[in-house]
Amino acid sequence: MKQTLCIITASLILLGCGSTNFADAKPYPLETCIVSENKLGSMGEPPRIVYKGQIIRFCCKPCIKKFRKAPEKYLVRLEE
């Protein structure tokens, strides 16, 4: 029972970190990963999330974790 509750709680926390409504989100303007600045597609199909109405694309899944720890650090790259 505790394990199920932990899984549900973790899922809800992750849902709060980013939406999956790509149709209503602003397109991602860069050709590079927002975290590593590697070229998108250099490691296969780029994963993506929606963060505060903006599509964010990454070179790999580990970059998503880094982004979620400090999103404001990386979001400035969209303004450059």
N, C-alpha and C positions, 0 to 999 in steps of 0.2 A: 504494500500500500504506500509506504513512504517513497519507494523508488518511483512509482507511478506519479505521485504528487511532484516529485523533483523534476521529472521529465516534462510534465505539463507546465510547471512554473518556468523552467528554462525555455520552453517553446514560446510562452507568452512574452518573456523578456526579449527574445530574439525578434519576435514580431514587432515589438515596439521600436526596435533599432532601425528598421527599414521596411518600407512597403514593397509589394511586388506588383503594384499597378503601373506597369510600364507605359500603357497607352496614354495616361494623363500626365506623365512626367516630362520634364525638359530633357531634350537630347544631350548626350555626352559630347562635348565639343573637342576633346583631345584625341590624338592618335596613339597616346601612350598611357600607361597605367598611372593613376593618380598618386599611388604610393611609391612605387619603385622607379617610375618613369621609363620602364621597359616598353618597347613597341608592343601594342596589343596584337595578339595572335601569335606572338613568338613562342608561347608555351601551350598552344592549342586554343580552343574556343575560349574567349575571355569571359569569365564570370561577371555578373553585374547585379547590382542592387538598386533600389530607389531609396534615396536618403533625402528627406524633407522636400519631396517633389522633384528631385534631380536624379537622373540616371547616373550612376557611377560605375565605371568599368575598371576591371583589374586584369593584370597579366596572369594571376594565379589565385587560388583560394586563400593561401596564407596572407596575402595582402589585404583581404577583407577583414581579417582579425586585427591587423595593424591599424587599418582605417578606423574601425569601430572603437579602438582605444583612444584615439585622438583625432576625430574627424576634422576639427577646425584647423589643425596643423596642415592637412592635405587640401582642404577646400580652397585655400588661397590660390592654389595652382589653377583653378578654374578662372580666376580673375586676371591672370597674367596675360 
